[in-house]
């Protein structure tokens, strides 16, 4: 590039000292240069926008331009801007673009745009878009480029431009939409995860889905889920992927009273190098042996309480981007509530299974029926045990469509009223009666009934003594 003529700074300096303007003759006399040469240089300065002229009759008054150069304006833009010549080589780039690639303008000038920006998809090239813009069309499209191990997404706008000498060129404006794209992706990830988890009633199915989603978001190799033991309050590793045997056996429990346990209970996410995170006083060397170099400990909250945590690790140093941190913490809030729901459902199923096992283990027939304070409208049977079905020859479905009085063929209205009064006042009633089985055979029974509330309903549990049958 040719250096600027030495006369131009002299003209600019004298105009700077005379902000109200000067004529060609005044400038010529002030710097000792003939008027024809001064006039020619003033034309150059006007063309570049550095000097302005105002006519006063026959005279022309020149003064410094108050316009800001376009290159300076570009540096104030939050977008990334590149100016190309007709040969596709970079002529100018604003400060954001230089900072993005950690280059100086002199190192960037003359570089082909294709050599600087390579889309992450090898099949996609900037050439067709640039060709269309050079043909006079304004082009807008989305592209993603790789910078190190990260993808940066832009909305790219290519605008045809004309240089001062009349040569065609292009201005390419890159608007960073990485966060927008990540947000859109997170919405899809959460939607897909929610869809899969909505049909899941088992932690053995849900936990792999959760940990794989968490690993995908942070783009890391290993991870596990710790859940809080309600009896000890310690956090126990219940599922893991990519963690070696040493980690699982030696760091399978995070003590509630340890520093890390207290930090997790506070709900504070922890990110750092492996040696900076203390699982316990005696496990620092063990962590080194696991090969993990970076860890993220993310609490799993539910209704203001911490029910567990993610332990997510990488075998390379990773500081985790601010976007990824925000995304994984948002996901952890959702997953915490899901895990709590599924765990509650599993506990209920286990309790129900235990209840049914004990219920059916009883050798005496047991009937559970709704309580109605009306002898003409007895409550329907809602549950029976196996002994009731075997003892009276009915299937469960048949008994569910009957009331207890469909079995009782002996109890009088007065006797029934007495039983109801005992239940209302004492919650317990004991009486003798006769049940009729499916074959019509009458069976004498001794019944002991209990009145209690269950699932927002008043129900009676009646046990018929098999020794009387």
N, C-alpha and C positions, 0 to 999 in steps of 0.2 A: 504494500500500500504506500503511495507517495506521501511524503511528509507535507504538512501545511506550509504554504509560503510564509516567510517571516514577516511580510508586510501586513498580513491580516491581523495578528495580535496588536500591532501598533495602532491600526485603525480602531480596533475594538477598545483599546485602552483609552484613546483620546475621546471616544464617544462616551465611555464610562465616566470620564471626568466632566463631561458636558451633557447631563441627562436631558436638557431641554432641546437638544439636537444641534446639528451643524450642517452647513452647506458643503458642497464639494470643494469650493474654493477655500473655505475655512479649514477643512481637514487637510487639504493640500499644503497650505501654508504652515499648519501646526506640525506636520510630520516631515516636511521637506520633500514632497513627492509631487510630480506633475499631475495636473488635474485629470488627464485622460487615463493614467494608470490607476489613480484613486477611484475614478468612476467605474473602471472595469472590476476592481476588487469589491467595490460596494455592490455591484450586481451579483457577484458570487455569494457575498454574505447575505444578500436578500433572498437568493434562491435557496440557500440552506436554512433560512428562517432565523438567522442570528441578528439581522439588522432590518429595520422597517423604514419606510420613506413616506413623507407627507408633503404634497406640493403646496407651495405658497406663491401663487401667481406664476411667474416664470421660473422661480427658484424651487429647488428641491431640498428639503431638510431631512437629514438622516439621524436616527437615534437607535440605541440598542433595543432589540426586540424584547417584549415582555412575555412572549409565548414560551411555554415550557417545552423543551424538546420531547418528541414522542418516546424516545428511549428512556427518558426520566420518568414519564408517566407509566410506562410499562412496569417499572420497578415497584410502583405502588400497588399494582394489581395483585390480588391473592391467587390469580391463575398463573399457569406456566405458559410462557409465550416464546415462540421461535419465529424468526423472519427468515424466509428462504429466497434465494435468487432463482432465476429461471433454470439454472443448472442443478437444482435440488440441493445446493450447498447452503449451509447455515451462514447467514450474514450477521444476524444479531439474536441474542437471547436475553430475556430479562433475568433479574437476580434470583428469582425463585427457581428458574430452570437450571441456572448455573449451580445453585446450592443443591438441587436434587441430584445432579450427577457429579457434584464436588469437582467442578472444573472452572477454569477462568475463561473469559470470553476469547482471549487470543488462542487458547487451545481448542476452542469449539468452532471458531470461524473457519470456514472452508471445508468442514466435515459434512459428508453426506448424511442427510436425515435418516436414511435407512440403516446406516452404520451406528447411529446413536440410539435409536429407539427400535428395539426388536419386540414385537408383540409376543405374548406368551404362547400363542398358537402359531406354530411354524407355517401353517397353511394360509395364515392371514398376513397380508403385506400392505404397507402404506402406499405403494406405488399406484394402484388404481384410484385411490382417493386423491392423491396429488395430481395425477393426470387429469382427473375431472375438474379439479380446482384451476389448473393451468389453462383448461379450456374455457374458463370463465364461470364455472358453477361454484356456488357456495356449498360445502360439504359438511355434514354433521353426522357423527357416528360415535359409538362407544368402542374403546379399545382398552386392553389391559397389557401392561408391560411388566417384565420381571426386573427387580432391583435387588440383587443379592438373592435371598431365599423368599422374599416377599413379592406379592403381586400388587401392583398399583393400578387402579381402574380410573380411566378418564372419559369424560365426554369431550371429544375432539371436534373442533370447528376450524375448517380451513377456508380462509377468505382471500380471494384474489386481491392483489395490491399492485401499485405502480410506484417505482422508485423515481427520484427527482430527475434522473436522466431519461425517464420515459420507459425504462426496461420493465418488463412484467416480473412479478414476484408473488410470494404467498406469505400470509401471516397465519400461523397455526396457534390456536388457543386451546390449551389443555385444562379443563376444569376437573379437579379431583373429586370423583364420586365414589371413592373407595369405601368410605363409611356408609354411604347410602346403599351400596351393593352388599356390604356386610350385613346391614340391617335387614335388607330384603331376604338375604340368605338365611339369617337367623329366624325370621318369621316362618320361612319354609321348613327349616330344621325343627322348630318347635311344633309346627303344625303336624309334620310327619311323625314326630316322637309322640305327640299327644294322641294321634290317631292310633298308633301301635299300642300305647299304654292303656288307652281306653278299653281295649279288649283283653287286657292282661289282669289276672287276679293272683299272680304268683310272683314273689320276689325273685325266684330262680330264672324267670323269663324277663322281668322288668330290669333287674340290675345290669345284665349284659347290654341291653339297649341304652341304658343311661350312661354307662361308662364308655361305650363306643362313641356315643354322641359327644361326650366331654372330650375324649381324646381327639376326635375329628376337629373340634373347635380350636383346641390349642395346638393341633398338629404335632402330637407327641406320641412316644412309643409305648408308654406304660401307664397303668392307672389301677386304682382299687377303690372300693367303697367300704368305709367303716360305719357301723351302726352302733348306737349307744345301747349298752346293756342296762335295762331298767333296774336291775338288782344291784349291780356294782357301780353303775354310772361310767364305767370304762368304755372306750370305743374299740370295737372288735372288727377285724378285717373279715368281711363276709363274702367278698367277691373281688377278683383281681384279674388283670390281663397284662402280660408283658413283664410282670414283676417276678424276679427269680426266687428260688426256694429260700435263699438266705433272708430275703426281705420278709417273705410270708411267715417264716418260722420265728425269726427273732424280733420282728416288728409287727406281729399280728395283733398286738394290743397296745393302745395308747392309754396310759393310766389317767384317770380323771384328775388326780392330784398333781400330775406333772405340769411343767410350764406349758408344754404344747397342749395338753388337755385343757388347761385353763384358757389358753388363747382360743382354742376351738369353741369352747363354751361361750366365749364373749362374742362369737359371731364374726371375728375378724379374719379375712382371708390372709394367707401367708404365702409369699413368693420369695424364692431365693436359691442360692447355691446349697447343695446338699449339706456341706459342712456347717452351714449357718443355721440349720434347722435342727433343734434338739428334740428327738423323740423320747429321750430319757438319758439319765446320767451315764449309762453304760452302753449306749448304742452308737456313739459317734463313729467309732472305728468300723462298726458293722455296716453303717450306711456307705462308707467308702468302699467296702467289699461288695456292695450290691451293684456297683458300676454306675449308678445314677449320679448325675452331676447337677441337675436342676430339679426343684420340687415346687409344686403348688398344692397347698392344703386349703380346700374350699369348704367351709361349713355348710351343712344342709339344714336350713331352717324350716320350721312348720309352726304356724300360729305363735310366733315370737319365741319358740324354743328350738334349740339345736338338737336334732335327732341323730346326726351323724356327720360325715365329711367325705369329700373326695380327696384321695391322695394321688396326684398326677405327676409323673416324673419323666424326665428326658435324659438320655445318655449323652447329650451334648449340652453345653452351656446355653441357656435360653432365658432371656429376661421377660419373655411374654409381652406382646404389644398391649398398649392400653385398650385397644379395641377388643382383643381376645379376652383380657381380664374382665372387662365389663360384660361381655357376652356370656362367659362361663359363670360369672356370679349371678347374672339374671336367670340362666338356666338352672343353677343350683337351687334357687328359690322355688322354681316350679317343681323340680324333681323332688325336693324335700317334702312337699305336700303330697306328691304322688306316692312316694315310698311310704309315707305315714299312712295314707289311705289303704294301700295294698297290705301293709303290715297289720293294720287293724282288722282288715277283712280276713287275713290268714289266721290271726289270733281268734277271731270269732268262729271261723270254720273249725279250728282245733278244739275250741271250747264246746262247740256244737257236737263235734264228733265224740268228745269225751262224755258229754251229757247223754247222747244217744246210746253210747256203749253202756254206760251205767244204767240208763233207763231201761234198755232192753235186757240187761243182765239180771234185772229183778225177776224172780220166779213167779211172783204174784201178778195178776192182771192189773194194769194201771191205766186209768182213763183221765184225760185232761179235757174239761169242757167249760164253756163260757157260763158265767153266773148270771141268772136272770131271776129277779125277785117276783116271779110270776109262775104259778104252778101250771098255768095253761100254755105258757110259752117257754118251755125249758131250753137251756142253752145247747148249742150244737157241740159235738165232740170235735176237738181240734188236734188231739194227739193221743196215740195209744202205743203201748209197747208190744213186743212180740208175743208175750204170754197172754195178752188180751185177745189177740187174733187166734192163737192156738187154742185157748181155753173155751172160746165161744164160736169158733168156726167161721168167723167173718174175715174178709180181707181188710186191709187198712182203708182203702178207698170206700168200701161199703160202710165202715164205721164212721168215716169222716162225714157221711151224708145222714147220720143218725144223731138223735139226742140220747142222753143217758136214760131217759124214760122209755125209749124204744126197747131197751133191754130189760128194764125193771117191770115185772108183771105183778108185783105184790104190794108195793108201797102205796098206802091210801093218801088221799088229799090231806088228811089231818097229820099223817106221818111225814109227808113231804113238807108241810108248813113248819112242823117241829124241827126238821133237819135244817130248813132255811133259817129259822130263828137262831139255832145254835151256831150256824156258820156266821151269821151277821154279828152276833154278840161275842162269841168265843173264838171265831175263826176256825173251829174244829168241830166236826160232828161224827159220831160213831153209831152205826145202826145195823140191824139185820134185815135182809130182804131176800128176794128171789129174782135172779136174772134168767131170761129165756134165751137159749142159744139158737143158732141158725136152723138147727134141725127141730126146734120146738120143744126141746127138753128143758125142763125147769131145773135150775141149779141154785140151791141155797148158798148165800154168801154173807160174810161179815164185812161191811164196808167202813173204811175210815177215810173221811174227806177233810181237806184243808182248803180254806179260802185265802187267796193272795192276789196281788196285782202283778200282771206280767204283760209287758209290751203295751202299756196304757189300757189294759183291759183287766177286769176282775174275772179270775178263772178259779175253777175247783179241780183239785187233784184228788182223785178217789182211788184207793187201793182195795181190791177185793181179796180177802184172805183165801188163799188157795186151799187151805186145810178144811175149809167149810164146803168147798165146791164138791 
